[in-house]
């Protein structure tokens, strides 16, 4: 979306979970967002030219292929559409998903330990997790 519409980048909400992710694609996304924040007037050819010079041909080919996917055209045809809000919502959904995954991994890690070996804080985290699970089931 930001390749065709770099003007959306300044509206990017905070991305702490995306930025701390070890996922290669998310790291590239953050690199692209950082680059475009510094150069908000760049268009796709200039973005690809920079990417080729810094990331190499293979990464540029992947980025160019992503650029061929126009996500906003269908949505625009359905009537009133706020591209900026859609972009912000997508980033916030991804952030939320990553945060939930991080919490689940933390709970799984704690659950693998003996309960008696856990600190009071770790025990509280597990209790809170189980309480949340109960609320979801009710």
N, CA, C and O atoms as a DFTB+ gen file, in Angstrom:
552 C
 N C O
     1  1       0.825      -1.180       0.000
     2  2       0.000       0.000       0.000
     3  2       0.878       1.256       0.000
     4  3       0.597       2.204      -0.733
     5  1       1.928       1.270       0.807
     6  2       2.771       2.474       0.883
     7  2       3.638       2.648      -0.354
     8  3       4.140       3.745      -0.598
     9  1       3.825       1.599      -1.136
    10  2       4.613       1.751      -2.351
    11  2       3.867       2.593      -3.380
    12  3       4.469       3.420      -4.065
    13  1       2.552       2.381      -3.490
    14  2       1.758       3.179      -4.405
    15  2       1.330       4.501      -3.777
    16  3       1.033       5.465      -4.484
    17  1       1.301       4.543      -2.443
    18  2       0.805       5.717      -1.733
    19  2       1.736       6.112      -0.580
    20  3       1.354       6.025       0.587
    21  1       2.960       6.546      -0.914
    22  2       3.906       6.921       0.154
    23  2       3.413       8.082       1.007
    24  3       3.932       8.312       2.099
    25  1       2.421       8.810       0.521
    26  2       1.874       9.922       1.303
    27  2       1.188       9.437       2.572
    28  3       0.913      10.236       3.468
    29  1       0.906       8.134       2.663
    30  2       0.289       7.572       3.864
    31  2       1.292       7.405       5.011
    32  3       0.896       7.353       6.176
    33  1       2.558       7.322       4.694
    34  2       3.589       7.000       5.689
    35  2       3.623       7.952       6.885
    36  3       3.792       7.481       8.009
    37  1       3.471       9.257       6.703
    38  2       3.503      10.127       7.888
    39  2       2.417       9.801       8.921
    40  3       2.550      10.174      10.087
    41  1       1.363       9.123       8.516
    42  2       0.292       8.777       9.456
    43  2       0.535       7.443      10.159
    44  3      -0.335       6.956      10.881
    45  1       1.709       6.852       9.954
    46  2       2.025       5.561      10.579
    47  2       2.012       5.704      12.100
    48  3       2.733       6.529      12.660
    49  1       1.179       4.884      12.769
    50  2       1.154       4.941      14.238
    51  2       2.423       4.310      14.818
    52  3       3.197       3.707      14.073
    53  1       2.651       4.433      16.112
    54  2       3.810       3.779      16.740
    55  2       3.802       2.268      16.447
    56  3       2.748       1.632      16.434
    57  1       4.987       1.719      16.216
    58  2       5.098       0.313      15.820
    59  2       6.114      -0.459      16.664
    60  3       6.987      -1.116      16.098
    61  1       6.034      -0.405      17.986
    62  2       7.075      -1.058      18.793
    63  2       7.162      -2.574      18.591
    64  3       8.262      -3.126      18.604
    65  1       6.039      -3.252      18.406
    66  2       6.077      -4.708      18.237
    67  2       6.569      -5.099      16.845
    68  3       7.270      -6.098      16.684
    69  1       6.199      -4.307      15.846
    70  2       6.706      -4.562      14.499
    71  2       8.213      -4.336      14.487
    72  3       8.961      -5.136      13.926
    73  1       8.655      -3.246      15.106
    74  2      10.077      -2.911      15.125
    75  2      10.912      -3.937      15.874
    76  3      12.076      -4.148      15.534
    77  1      10.347      -4.573      16.876
    78  2      11.116      -5.549      17.652
    79  2      10.971      -6.964      17.108
    80  3      11.573      -7.898      17.638
    81  1      10.189      -7.127      16.069
    82  2       9.989      -8.452      15.490
    83  2      11.267      -8.952      14.812
    84  3      12.061      -8.168      14.290
    85  1      11.440     -10.250      14.832
    86  2      12.584     -10.862      14.157
    87  2      12.229     -11.275      12.732
    88  3      13.089     -11.764      11.999
    89  1      10.987     -11.086      12.337
    90  2      10.523     -11.452      11.001
    91  2      11.218     -10.580       9.955
    92  3      11.209      -9.352      10.051
    93  1      11.817     -11.222       8.962
    94  2      12.583     -10.512       7.935
    95  2      11.693      -9.550       7.157
    96  3      12.108      -8.429       6.861
    97  1      10.488      -9.969       6.825
    98  2       9.594      -9.106       6.062
    99  2       9.184      -7.874       6.865
   100  3       9.083      -6.776       6.319
   101  1       8.952      -8.059       8.150
   102  2       8.591      -6.906       8.987
   103  2       9.769      -5.962       9.163
   104  3       9.588      -4.747       9.233
   105  1      10.977      -6.516       9.234
   106  2      12.171      -5.664       9.316
   107  2      12.302      -4.812       8.050
   108  3      12.638      -3.630       8.115
   109  1      12.033      -5.434       6.902
   110  2      12.084      -4.682       5.639
   111  2      10.998      -3.616       5.594
   112  3      11.218      -2.507       5.108
   113  1       9.830      -3.965       6.105
   114  2       8.738      -2.998       6.139
   115  2       9.142      -1.771       6.952
   116  3       8.945      -0.638       6.514
   117  1       9.701      -2.001       8.124
   118  2      10.137      -0.882       8.977
   119  2      11.221      -0.078       8.275
   120  3      11.238       1.150       8.354
   121  1      12.113      -0.760       7.598
   122  2      13.166      -0.056       6.863
   123  2      12.552       0.832       5.767
   124  3      12.982       1.967       5.559
   125  1      11.549       0.297       5.078
   126  2      10.874       1.062       4.039
   127  2      10.136       2.260       4.630
   128  3      10.210       3.363       4.091
   129  1       9.431       2.048       5.726
   130  2       8.695       3.136       6.371
   131  2       9.658       4.226       6.842
   132  3       9.396       5.413       6.648
   133  1      10.761       3.829       7.456
   134  2      11.766       4.789       7.921
   135  2      12.319       5.601       6.744
   136  3      12.469       6.820       6.824
   137  1      12.614       4.901       5.666
   138  2      13.127       5.554       4.460
   139  2      12.109       6.567       3.924
   140  3      12.465       7.699       3.595
   141  1      10.843       6.153       3.839
   142  2       9.816       7.031       3.270
   143  2       9.452       8.199       4.191
   144  3       9.031       9.254       3.716
   145  1       9.610       8.018       5.484
   146  2       9.384       9.149       6.394
   147  2      10.401      10.260       6.128
   148  3      10.097      11.444       6.271
   149  1      11.597       9.861       5.743
   150  2      12.647      10.833       5.462
   151  2      12.516      11.434       4.062
   152  3      13.066      12.498       3.776
   153  1      11.768      10.726       3.182
   154  2      11.625      11.161       1.783
   155  2      10.161      11.024       1.344
   156  3       9.851      10.211       0.473
   157  1       9.275      11.802       1.932
   158  2       7.839      11.628       1.688
   159  2       7.398      11.903       0.248
   160  3       6.299      11.505      -0.139
   161  1       8.222      12.566      -0.540
   162  2       7.832      12.899      -1.909
   163  2       8.339      11.895      -2.941
   164  3       8.138      12.089      -4.140
   165  1       8.980      10.844      -2.499
   166  2       9.474       9.835      -3.435
   167  2       8.307       9.091      -4.061
   168  3       7.282       8.850      -3.422
   169  1       8.488       8.728      -5.337
   170  2       7.505       7.896      -6.023
   171  2       8.090       6.497      -6.193
   172  3       9.234       6.244      -5.816
   173  1       7.307       5.603      -6.757
   174  2       7.740       4.204      -6.855
   175  2       9.075       4.021      -7.586
   176  3       9.928       3.293      -7.078
   177  1       9.299       4.637      -8.742
   178  2      10.602       4.449      -9.412
   179  2      11.783       4.884      -8.538
   180  3      12.817       4.215      -8.516
   181  1      11.636       5.983      -7.832
   182  2      12.725       6.444      -6.968
   183  2      12.915       5.504      -5.778
   184  3      14.042       5.244      -5.358
   185  1      11.809       4.998      -5.239
   186  2      11.888       4.043      -4.123
   187  2      12.634       2.794      -4.585
   188  3      13.541       2.315      -3.905
   189  1      12.243       2.272      -5.748
   190  2      12.891       1.058      -6.266
   191  2      14.357       1.294      -6.592
   192  3      15.189       0.412      -6.378
   193  1      14.683       2.475      -7.109
   194  2      16.083       2.803      -7.398
   195  2      16.926       2.808      -6.129
   196  3      18.031       2.265      -6.104
   197  1      16.403       3.417      -5.091
   198  2      17.121       3.424      -3.813
   199  2      17.254       2.003      -3.276
   200  3      18.323       1.597      -2.818
   201  1      16.165       1.261      -3.337
   202  2      16.159      -0.105      -2.799
   203  2      17.186      -0.964      -3.536
   204  3      17.886      -1.766      -2.916
   205  1      17.276      -0.799      -4.854
   206  2      18.240      -1.566      -5.647
   207  2      19.662      -1.248      -5.187
   208  3      20.502      -2.141      -5.084
   209  1      19.922       0.021      -4.914
   210  2      21.265       0.431      -4.491
   211  2      21.629      -0.022      -3.091
   212  3      22.807      -0.223      -2.794
   213  1      20.633      -0.186      -2.218
   214  2      20.939      -0.549      -0.830
   215  2      20.625      -2.002      -0.485
   216  3      21.258      -2.583       0.395
   217  1      19.648      -2.589      -1.176
   218  2      19.200      -3.938      -0.818
   219  2      19.548      -5.000      -1.855
   220  3      19.500      -6.194      -1.557
   221  1      19.896      -4.579      -3.063
   222  2      20.254      -5.531      -4.109
   223  2      19.082      -5.866      -5.021
   224  3      17.940      -5.482      -4.768
   225  1      19.397      -6.587      -6.083
   226  2      18.410      -6.912      -7.122
   227  2      17.278      -7.804      -6.627
   228  3      16.113      -7.561      -6.943
   229  1      17.610      -8.832      -5.856
   230  2      16.571      -9.783      -5.421
   231  2      15.526      -9.092      -4.546
   232  3      14.325      -9.279      -4.739
   233  1      15.988      -8.299      -3.591
   234  2      15.054      -7.595      -2.707
   235  2      14.247      -6.571      -3.491
   236  3      13.070      -6.354      -3.202
   237  1      14.870      -5.942      -4.479
   238  2      14.161      -4.958      -5.305
   239  2      13.107      -5.639      -6.160
   240  3      12.015      -5.102      -6.342
   241  1      13.421      -6.812      -6.684
   242  2      12.437      -7.563      -7.480
   243  2      11.228      -7.928      -6.620
   244  3      10.089      -7.844      -7.080
   245  1      11.471      -8.332      -5.379
   246  2      10.363      -8.645      -4.469
   247  2       9.516      -7.402      -4.202
   248  3       8.287      -7.465      -4.218
   249  1      10.175      -6.286      -3.958
   250  2       9.464      -5.039      -3.682
   251  2       8.662      -4.600      -4.916
   252  3       7.523      -4.149      -4.793
   253  1       9.252      -4.732      -6.079
   254  2       8.558      -4.356      -7.316
   255  2       7.323      -5.234      -7.526
   256  3       6.283      -4.748      -7.972
   257  1       7.434      -6.502      -7.209
   258  2       6.281      -7.390      -7.348
   259  2       5.175      -6.984      -6.368
   260  3       3.997      -6.983      -6.725
   261  1       5.554      -6.643      -5.142
   262  2       4.562      -6.172      -4.172
   263  2       3.878      -4.895      -4.675
   264  3       2.690      -4.682      -4.432
   265  1       4.625      -4.069      -5.365
   266  2       4.080      -2.805      -5.855
   267  2       3.008      -3.014      -6.920
   268  3       2.198      -2.120      -7.161
   269  1       2.994      -4.176      -7.555
   270  2       1.988      -4.431      -8.585
   271  2       0.626      -4.753      -7.982
   272  3      -0.378      -4.766      -8.694
   273  1       0.582      -5.007      -6.696
   274  2      -0.678      -5.326      -6.022
   275  2      -1.292      -4.028      -5.527
   276  3      -0.808      -3.435      -4.562
   277  1      -2.326      -3.598      -6.165
   278  2      -2.992      -2.350      -5.786
   279  2      -4.147      -2.695      -4.862
   280  3      -5.184      -3.191      -5.303
   281  1      -3.959      -2.429      -3.583
   282  2      -4.954      -2.782      -2.581
   283  2      -6.091      -1.777      -2.491
   284  3      -7.183      -2.117      -2.034
   285  1      -5.856      -0.575      -2.910
   286  2      -6.854       0.462      -2.694
   287  2      -7.871       0.604      -3.826
   288  3      -8.950       1.152      -3.600
   289  1      -7.567       0.132      -5.031
   290  2      -8.486       0.321      -6.153
   291  2      -9.860      -0.277      -5.885
   292  3     -10.874       0.394      -6.080
   293  1      -9.907      -1.533      -5.441
   294  2     -11.195      -2.178      -5.170
   295  2     -11.966      -1.409      -4.108
   296  3     -13.168      -1.181      -4.244
   297  1     -11.280      -1.018      -3.069
   298  2     -11.933      -0.309      -1.978
   299  2     -12.469       1.044      -2.450
   300  3     -13.559       1.451      -2.048
   301  1     -11.724       1.729      -3.282
   302  2     -12.172       3.032      -3.776
   303  2     -13.445       2.909      -4.607
   304  3     -14.294       3.801      -4.601
   305  1     -13.564       1.799      -5.317
   306  2     -14.736       1.605      -6.166
   307  2     -15.995       1.320      -5.357
   308  3     -17.098       1.423      -5.894
   309  1     -15.864       0.975      -4.115
   310  2     -17.016       0.665      -3.284
   311  2     -17.634       1.896      -2.641
   312  3     -18.551       1.762      -1.830
   313  1     -17.172       3.065      -2.968
   314  2     -17.764       4.279      -2.402
   315  2     -16.779       5.045      -1.558
   316  3     -15.577       5.053      -1.824
   317  1     -17.306       5.694      -0.528
   318  2     -16.438       6.518       0.311
   319  2     -15.403       5.638       1.007
   320  3     -15.721       4.596       1.580
   321  1     -14.196       6.081       0.939
   322  2     -13.091       5.273       1.442
   323  2     -12.001       6.194       1.954
   324  3     -11.634       7.166       1.293
   325  1     -11.495       5.890       3.112
   326  2     -10.432       6.688       3.710
   327  2      -9.158       5.842       3.735
   328  3      -8.961       5.024       4.634
   329  1      -8.305       6.049       2.746
   330  2      -7.075       5.256       2.610
   331  2      -6.178       5.404       3.826
   332  3      -5.585       4.430       4.290
   333  1      -6.080       6.612       4.336
   334  2      -5.225       6.842       5.501
   335  2      -5.727       6.052       6.699
   336  3      -4.937       5.425       7.405
   337  1      -7.041       6.076       6.934
   338  2      -7.598       5.334       8.064
   339  2      -7.419       3.828       7.870
   340  3      -7.131       3.109       8.827
   341  1      -7.587       3.353       6.643
   342  2      -7.388       1.930       6.352
   343  2      -5.943       1.517       6.646
   344  3      -5.694       0.454       7.215
   345  1      -5.003       2.364       6.255
   346  2      -3.586       2.100       6.501
   347  2      -3.290       2.059       8.004
   348  3      -2.650       1.129       8.493
   349  1      -3.757       3.061       8.717
   350  2      -3.534       3.130      10.169
   351  2      -4.171       1.918      10.852
   352  3      -3.561       1.305      11.729
   353  1      -5.393       1.574      10.453
   354  2      -6.073       0.411      11.035
   355  2      -5.289      -0.880      10.792
   356  3      -5.183      -1.727      11.679
   357  1      -4.743      -1.023       9.586
   358  2      -3.966      -2.228       9.268
   359  2      -2.716      -2.324      10.136
   360  3      -2.388      -3.398      10.640
   361  1      -2.020      -1.206      10.311
   362  2      -0.823      -1.194      11.158
   363  2      -1.201      -1.517      12.604
   364  3      -0.514      -2.295      13.265
   365  1      -2.281      -0.929      13.093
   366  2      -2.711      -1.180      14.474
   367  2      -3.143      -2.634      14.669
   368  3      -2.884      -3.215      15.723
   369  1      -3.802      -3.231      13.665
   370  2      -4.171      -4.657      13.765
   371  2      -2.926      -5.539      13.825
   372  3      -2.866      -6.492      14.602
   373  1      -1.946      -5.214      13.005
   374  2      -0.698      -5.982      13.015
   375  2       0.015      -5.837      14.353
   376  3       0.499      -6.821      14.912
   377  1       0.081      -4.618      14.864
   378  2       0.688      -4.379      16.182
   379  2      -0.016      -5.205      17.257
   380  3       0.643      -5.836      18.084
   381  1      -1.333      -5.205      17.250
   382  2      -2.108      -5.945      18.237
   383  2      -1.852      -7.447      18.131
   384  3      -1.686      -8.134      19.140
   385  1      -1.823      -7.943      16.903
   386  2      -1.541      -9.368      16.686
   387  2      -0.166      -9.744      17.218
   388  3      -0.017     -10.759      17.898
   389  1       0.817      -8.949      16.917
   390  2       2.178      -9.227      17.382
   391  2       2.263      -9.160      18.900
   392  3       2.957      -9.965      19.520
   393  1       1.569      -8.212      19.495
   394  2       1.556      -8.101      20.956
   395  2       0.927      -9.353      21.580
   396  3       1.448      -9.892      22.556
   397  1      -0.185      -9.807      21.016
   398  2      -0.833     -11.020      21.527
   399  2       0.073     -12.235      21.374
   400  3       0.164     -13.063      22.280
   401  1       0.744     -12.343      20.227
   402  2       1.680     -13.453      20.012
   403  2       2.814     -13.419      21.021
   404  3       3.217     -14.453      21.555
   405  1       3.327     -12.220      21.279
   406  2       4.423     -12.059      22.239
   407  2       3.969     -12.477      23.639
   408  3       4.705     -13.157      24.353
   409  1       2.774     -12.075      24.026
   410  2       2.249     -12.458      25.335
   411  2       2.054     -13.967      25.423
   412  3       2.391     -14.585      26.434
   413  1       1.508     -14.559      24.359
   414  2       1.284     -16.005      24.343
   415  2       2.613     -16.771      24.462
   416  3       2.702     -17.762      25.187
   417  1       3.626     -16.307      23.751
   418  2       4.942     -16.946      23.845
   419  2       5.512     -16.833      25.252
   420  3       6.111     -17.777      25.767
   421  1       5.319     -15.662      25.874
   422  2       5.793     -15.456      27.246
   423  2       5.081     -16.404      28.204
   424  3       5.716     -17.007      29.069
   425  1       3.760     -16.537      28.052
   426  2       2.990     -17.435      28.918
   427  2       3.408     -18.879      28.683
   428  3       3.551     -19.644      29.637
   429  1       3.606     -19.257      27.430
   430  2       4.063     -20.622      27.124
   431  2       5.414     -20.904      27.774
   432  3       5.650     -21.988      28.307
   433  1       6.292     -19.909      27.719
   434  2       7.617     -20.054      28.327
   435  2       7.496     -20.219      29.846
   436  3       8.163     -21.063      30.444
   437  1       6.638     -19.402      30.457
   438  2       6.444     -19.496      31.908
   439  2       5.757     -20.804      32.287
   440  3       6.082     -21.411      33.308
   441  1       4.820     -21.229      31.471
   442  2       4.078     -22.461      31.765
   443  2       4.963     -23.703      31.703
   444  3       4.654     -24.728      32.310
   445  1       6.054     -23.601      30.970
   446  2       6.970     -24.731      30.861
   447  2       7.785     -24.924      32.138
   448  3       8.351     -25.992      32.371
   449  1       7.835     -23.873      32.961
   450  2       8.572     -23.951      34.221
   451  2       7.685     -24.552      35.316
   452  3       6.458     -24.551      35.218
   453  1       8.320     -25.045      36.322
   454  2       7.582     -25.496      37.505
   455  2       6.999     -24.266      38.199
   456  3       7.680     -23.251      38.339
   457  1       5.734     -24.354      38.634
   458  2       5.060     -23.208      39.249
   459  2       5.840     -22.703      40.462
   460  3       5.893     -21.499      40.712
   461  1       6.439     -23.613      41.206
   462  2       7.180     -23.213      42.408
   463  2       8.468     -22.457      42.074
   464  3       9.010     -21.755      42.928
   465  1       8.960     -22.594      40.840
   466  2      10.176     -21.893      40.421
   467  2       9.899     -20.487      39.886
   468  3      10.833     -19.736      39.604
   469  1       8.645     -20.137      39.749
   470  2       8.291     -18.839      39.190
   471  2       8.334     -17.746      40.254
   472  3       8.069     -17.993      41.430
   473  1       8.669     -16.549      39.824
   474  2       8.628     -15.401      40.733
   475  2       7.168     -15.017      40.946
   476  3       6.285     -15.481      40.225
   477  1       6.923     -14.175      41.931
   478  2       5.559     -13.715      42.192
   479  2       4.985     -13.003      40.961
   480  3       3.814     -13.177      40.624
   481  1       5.806     -12.215      40.310
   482  2       5.376     -11.495      39.118
   483  2       4.994     -12.465      37.991
   484  3       3.987     -12.266      37.311
   485  1       5.791     -13.499      37.802
   486  2       5.510     -14.489      36.764
   487  2       4.229     -15.263      37.078
   488  3       3.432     -15.546      36.183
   489  1       4.037     -15.601      38.353
   490  2       2.803     -16.283      38.761
   491  2       1.592     -15.400      38.477
   492  3       0.550     -15.878      38.029
   493  1       1.746     -14.102      38.745
   494  2       0.651     -13.168      38.500
   495  2       0.320     -13.096      37.005
   496  3      -0.850     -13.019      36.631
   497  1       1.330     -13.120      36.170
   498  2       1.106     -13.102      34.720
   499  2       0.289     -14.313      34.285
   500  3      -0.634     -14.189      33.479
   501  1       0.627     -15.475      34.817
   502  2      -0.106     -16.694      34.469
   503  2      -1.536     -16.609      34.974
   504  3      -2.462     -16.977      34.251
   505  1      -1.740     -16.136      36.193
   506  2      -3.096     -15.985      36.735
   507  2      -3.929     -15.042      35.867
   508  3      -5.083     -15.333      35.553
   509  1      -3.342     -13.924      35.488
   510  2      -4.055     -12.957      34.651
   511  2      -4.413     -13.557      33.297
   512  3      -5.499     -13.321      32.769
   513  1      -3.496     -14.328      32.747
   514  2      -3.751     -14.982      31.468
   515  2      -4.928     -15.948      31.589
   516  3      -5.821     -15.953      30.742
   517  1      -4.926     -16.764      32.640
   518  2      -6.010     -17.722      32.834
   519  2      -7.338     -17.010      33.089
   520  3      -8.384     -17.473      32.635
   521  1      -7.305     -15.907      33.801
   522  2      -8.522     -15.131      34.054
   523  2      -9.075     -14.571      32.739
   524  3     -10.287     -14.569      32.523
   525  1      -8.195     -14.104      31.876
   526  2      -8.623     -13.597      30.574
   527  2      -9.229     -14.709      29.733
   528  3     -10.233     -14.502      29.051
   529  1      -8.625     -15.878      29.780
   530  2      -9.137     -17.016      29.015
   531  2     -10.538     -17.393      29.508
   532  3     -11.419     -17.712      28.710
   533  1     -10.730     -17.355      30.807
   534  2     -12.044     -17.652      31.388
   535  2     -13.093     -16.658      30.929
   536  3     -14.214     -17.033      30.587
   537  1     -12.716     -15.377      30.923
   538  2     -13.660     -14.329      30.489
   539  2     -14.054     -14.507      29.030
   540  3     -15.204     -14.271      28.661
   541  1     -13.106     -14.921      28.204
   542  2     -13.387     -15.138      26.784
   543  2     -14.360     -16.292      26.576
   544  3     -15.191     -16.258      25.668
   545  1     -14.249     -17.310      27.421
   546  2     -15.127     -18.481      27.290
   547  2     -16.534     -18.204      27.777
   548  3     -17.481     -18.847      27.325
   549  1     -16.689     -17.266      28.682
   550  2     -18.028     -16.956      29.237
   551  2     -18.856     -16.142      28.317
   552  3     -19.994     -15.807      28.644
